[in-house]
Amino acid sequence: MGLASFLGAIDTASRSLSVVNRSAPDPVQRMLEITFADQPVDVDELSDDARGDDVVVLTEQTAEGHEVVATSPLEEVMNSVLLVNSDLYKTGQAKLDEFELPSVLTRLDDVPFSLRGYPESDKEKLLLVAISRYIERHAWRAGNGRLRSSFQRLSRIEDERGTRAVYKKVASTDVQTHIYGIPDWSPPTNSNLVTHGGYTDDFYDSWFVVYTPPEDESVEAEPGDRTAASDGRLDDVEPDQPVALLALETEPKRWEGYWTFRPSLVSDIDRYISRNM
């Protein structure tokens, strides 16, 4: 079954996003609801005198009740996903060294998503685009380890100025940078990118971005061991934290997938790609 066998490798986490004390216009709330429509993530509104205005709170249903996983300013969620489109990333306007992603989004790990691309939806797929950039920046900040990324067509590296700049920057560090796709382009001879081309379903249908640190530095903790993130940033994730996004195009412009910080699962996905692609 190839990479498709990993789609069932997670248990569905019960997560909810609550906009607390909203003063932002109604369309902002509707955009958030539309972004997560038909996903296993509930979106609602709350009033809480103990919190400030326009705060997004991510909670998870546990045996003990609702546990706060992360909080972020609503403005950051708006600026990273709700009020932008994928051109922000393709053209290079979202610069790697300036890129941040709110913790209420990054901590939606181990949640299975079913996302539509344009023109069916102009927001759903953007979530995976933003997470991809998040993992790319995580690799760049670590400065070592290994990054494996698929593009369906290798020529996307050349066609998308922002993507090309990101991978040139990551490959300039000590990160082993591997790219995968249908071999319709080759990088310059002086490039540090390692290309892998093929025509199997894994090449045609996959979208993955997998970062693994050097084997002797990988953290042992599972994501549940991390404390709730409250600064809206990604800094609660250690530089040596493995992370992987995996999505498959199960039908035209429809993607099924998730991202995960689980070291064992990231390792299994990385190992499969290494052996089979």
C-alpha positions as CSV (number, residue, x, y, z in Angstrom):
1,M,0.0,0.0,0.0
2,G,3.0,2.3,0.1
3,L,2.8,5.5,2.1
4,A,-1.0,5.1,2.2
5,S,-0.4,2.5,5.0
6,F,0.7,5.3,7.3
7,L,-2.6,7.2,7.0
8,G,-4.2,5.0,9.7
9,A,-1.2,5.2,12.0
10,I,-2.7,7.7,14.4
11,D,-5.7,7.7,16.8
12,T,-8.1,10.6,16.2
13,A,-7.4,13.3,18.8
14,S,-10.4,15.3,20.0
15,R,-9.4,18.9,19.7
16,S,-11.4,22.2,19.8
17,L,-10.5,25.8,18.9
18,S,-12.3,28.5,20.8
19,V,-12.1,32.2,20.0
20,V,-12.3,33.9,23.4
21,N,-13.7,37.4,23.9
22,R,-13.9,38.1,20.2
23,S,-13.9,41.8,19.1
24,A,-12.8,41.0,15.6
25,P,-15.5,41.3,12.9
26,D,-17.9,38.4,12.3
27,P,-16.2,37.4,8.9
28,V,-13.1,36.5,10.8
29,Q,-15.0,34.0,12.9
30,R,-16.7,32.6,9.8
31,M,-13.3,32.2,8.0
32,L,-12.0,30.1,10.9
33,E,-15.1,28.0,10.9
34,I,-14.9,27.5,7.2
35,T,-11.2,26.5,7.4
36,F,-12.0,23.7,9.8
37,A,-15.4,22.7,8.4
38,D,-15.8,18.9,8.0
39,Q,-12.6,18.4,10.0
40,P,-12.4,16.6,13.4
41,V,-11.8,20.0,15.1
42,D,-14.7,21.9,16.6
43,V,-14.7,25.7,16.4
44,D,-16.7,27.9,18.8
45,E,-16.7,31.1,20.7
46,L,-16.4,31.8,24.5
47,S,-16.4,34.6,26.9
48,D,-13.9,34.4,29.7
49,D,-13.1,37.3,32.1
50,A,-9.8,35.7,33.0
51,R,-8.5,36.1,29.4
52,G,-7.9,39.1,27.2
53,D,-9.7,39.9,24.0
54,D,-9.3,38.0,20.7
55,V,-7.5,34.9,22.0
56,V,-7.7,31.5,20.4
57,V,-7.5,28.5,22.8
58,L,-6.9,25.0,21.7
59,T,-8.2,22.3,24.0
60,E,-8.2,18.5,23.9
61,Q,-10.8,16.2,25.4
62,T,-9.2,13.9,27.9
63,A,-10.4,11.5,30.6
64,E,-10.1,14.4,33.1
65,G,-12.0,16.8,30.9
66,H,-10.9,19.6,28.5
67,E,-7.2,20.2,28.7
68,V,-5.7,23.5,27.3
69,V,-3.1,22.5,24.8
70,A,-2.1,26.0,23.4
71,T,-3.2,29.6,23.2
72,S,-2.4,32.2,20.6
73,P,-3.5,35.7,19.6
74,L,-6.3,35.6,17.0
75,E,-4.3,38.2,15.0
76,E,-1.5,35.7,14.5
77,V,-4.0,33.0,13.2
78,M,-5.4,35.6,10.9
79,N,-2.1,36.7,9.5
80,S,-0.7,33.2,9.0
81,V,-3.8,31.4,7.5
82,L,-7.1,33.2,7.5
83,L,-6.2,36.4,5.7
84,V,-3.6,35.0,3.3
85,N,-3.4,32.6,0.3
86,S,-0.8,30.2,-0.9
87,D,0.9,32.8,-3.1
88,L,2.4,34.2,0.1
89,Y,4.5,31.0,0.3
90,K,5.0,30.4,-3.4
91,T,6.4,33.9,-4.1
92,G,8.7,34.0,-1.2
93,Q,6.8,36.7,0.7
94,A,6.8,34.4,3.8
95,K,10.5,34.6,4.4
96,L,12.0,31.6,6.2
97,D,13.9,33.5,8.8
98,E,10.8,35.6,9.7
99,F,8.2,32.8,9.5
100,E,6.2,32.0,12.6
101,L,3.1,29.8,13.1
102,P,0.8,30.1,16.0
103,S,0.9,27.2,18.5
104,V,-2.8,26.6,18.2
105,L,-2.1,25.5,14.7
106,T,1.1,23.5,15.1
107,R,-0.4,21.7,18.1
108,L,-3.1,20.2,15.9
109,D,-0.7,17.3,15.5
110,D,-2.1,13.8,15.2
111,V,-5.4,15.1,13.9
112,P,-6.4,13.5,10.6
113,F,-7.4,16.1,8.0
114,S,-9.3,15.8,4.8
115,L,-8.6,18.9,2.8
116,R,-9.7,20.3,-0.6
117,G,-7.5,22.3,-2.9
118,Y,-8.4,25.3,-5.1
119,P,-11.0,25.9,-6.6
120,E,-13.1,23.8,-4.2
121,S,-11.5,25.6,-1.3
122,D,-9.0,28.4,-1.1
123,K,-8.3,27.9,2.7
124,E,-8.3,24.2,3.6
125,K,-5.1,23.2,1.8
126,L,-3.3,26.3,3.0
127,L,-3.1,24.7,6.4
128,L,-0.8,22.0,5.0
129,V,1.2,24.6,3.1
130,A,1.8,26.5,6.3
131,I,2.8,23.4,8.3
132,S,5.2,22.5,5.5
133,R,6.9,25.8,5.9
134,Y,6.9,25.4,9.6
135,I,8.8,22.1,9.3
136,E,11.2,23.5,6.7
137,R,12.0,26.4,9.2
138,H,12.4,23.9,12.0
139,A,15.0,22.0,9.9
140,W,16.8,25.2,9.0
141,R,16.9,26.4,12.6
142,A,18.3,23.0,13.7
143,G,21.1,23.3,11.2
144,N,21.7,19.5,11.0
145,G,19.8,16.3,10.6
146,R,17.8,15.4,7.5
147,L,14.9,16.8,5.6
148,R,12.9,14.8,3.1
149,S,10.2,16.6,1.0
150,S,8.0,15.5,-1.9
151,F,6.7,17.8,-4.6
152,Q,4.9,15.4,-7.0
153,R,6.9,17.2,-9.7
154,L,10.5,18.2,-9.0
155,S,10.1,21.2,-11.3
156,R,8.0,22.9,-8.6
157,I,11.3,23.8,-6.9
158,E,12.2,25.8,-10.0
159,D,8.7,27.1,-10.7
160,E,8.0,28.5,-7.2
161,R,10.4,31.3,-6.3
162,G,9.6,31.0,-2.6
163,T,10.0,27.3,-2.5
164,R,13.3,27.5,-4.3
165,A,14.6,30.1,-1.9
166,V,13.6,28.0,1.1
167,Y,15.3,24.8,-0.1
168,K,18.4,26.7,-1.1
169,K,18.6,28.1,2.4
170,V,18.0,24.8,4.1
171,A,20.5,23.0,1.9
172,S,23.2,25.6,2.7
173,T,23.3,24.3,6.3
174,D,24.4,20.9,7.4
175,V,20.9,19.5,6.9
176,Q,20.8,16.7,4.4
177,T,18.1,17.9,2.1
178,H,16.4,15.3,-0.1
179,I,13.6,16.2,-2.6
180,Y,11.2,13.7,-4.3
181,G,9.0,13.8,-7.3
182,I,8.5,13.0,-11.0
183,P,11.9,13.8,-12.5
184,D,11.0,16.7,-14.8
185,W,13.8,18.9,-13.5
186,S,17.4,18.6,-12.1
187,P,19.0,21.1,-9.8
188,P,22.2,22.9,-10.8
189,T,25.4,20.9,-10.4
190,N,26.6,23.1,-7.5
191,S,23.3,22.5,-5.6
192,N,23.4,20.6,-2.3
193,L,19.9,19.2,-3.0
194,V,19.7,15.4,-3.3
195,T,17.0,14.5,-5.8
196,H,15.0,11.3,-6.0
197,G,12.8,10.8,-9.1
198,G,10.2,8.1,-9.8
199,Y,6.8,7.2,-11.3
200,T,5.2,5.1,-8.6
201,D,2.1,6.1,-6.7
202,D,4.2,7.3,-3.8
203,F,5.8,9.9,-6.2
204,Y,2.6,10.9,-7.9
205,D,0.3,11.2,-4.9
206,S,2.4,12.0,-1.9
207,W,3.0,15.3,0.0
208,F,5.4,14.8,2.8
209,V,7.9,17.0,4.7
210,V,9.9,14.9,7.2
211,Y,12.6,16.2,9.5
212,T,14.7,13.8,11.6
213,P,17.6,15.0,13.7
214,P,20.9,13.2,14.0
215,E,20.2,9.8,15.5
216,D,22.1,10.5,18.7
217,E,20.2,13.7,19.3
218,S,16.6,12.7,18.8
219,V,14.3,13.5,21.7
220,E,12.6,10.6,23.4
221,A,9.5,12.3,24.7
222,E,6.2,11.9,23.0
223,P,4.2,15.1,22.2
224,G,1.9,14.6,25.2
225,D,4.9,15.3,27.4
226,R,5.1,18.9,26.2
227,T,3.5,21.6,28.4
228,A,0.8,23.9,27.0
229,A,2.1,26.5,24.7
230,S,0.9,30.0,25.5
231,D,3.2,32.3,23.5
232,G,1.6,31.6,20.2
233,R,4.9,30.6,18.7
234,L,6.7,27.4,17.8
235,D,9.5,27.8,20.5
236,D,7.9,25.1,22.7
237,V,9.3,22.5,20.2
238,E,13.0,21.6,20.8
239,P,15.5,21.9,17.9
240,D,16.1,18.1,18.0
241,Q,12.3,17.3,17.8
242,P,11.4,15.0,14.9
243,V,8.4,16.1,13.0
244,A,6.6,14.9,9.8
245,L,3.7,16.0,7.6
246,L,2.2,13.2,5.5
247,A,-0.7,13.7,3.1
248,L,-1.8,11.8,0.0
249,E,-3.9,13.0,-2.9
250,T,-6.7,10.4,-2.7
251,E,-8.6,12.0,-5.5
252,P,-8.0,15.1,-7.6
253,K,-7.4,18.1,-5.4
254,R,-8.4,16.2,-2.2
255,W,-5.8,15.4,0.4
256,E,-5.9,13.1,3.4
257,G,-3.2,13.4,6.0
258,Y,-1.8,14.7,9.3
259,W,1.4,15.9,10.9
260,T,3.0,14.4,14.0
261,F,5.8,14.9,16.5
262,R,5.9,11.3,17.6
263,P,9.5,10.2,17.2
264,S,8.7,6.5,16.5
265,L,6.1,7.4,13.8
266,V,8.4,10.0,12.2
267,S,11.2,7.4,12.1
268,D,9.0,4.8,10.5
269,I,7.9,7.2,7.8
270,D,11.5,8.4,7.2
271,R,12.7,4.8,7.0
272,Y,10.0,3.8,4.4
273,I,10.9,6.8,2.2
274,S,14.6,6.0,2.4
275,R,14.0,2.3,1.4
276,N,11.3,2.7,-1.2
277,M,11.8,6.1,-2.9
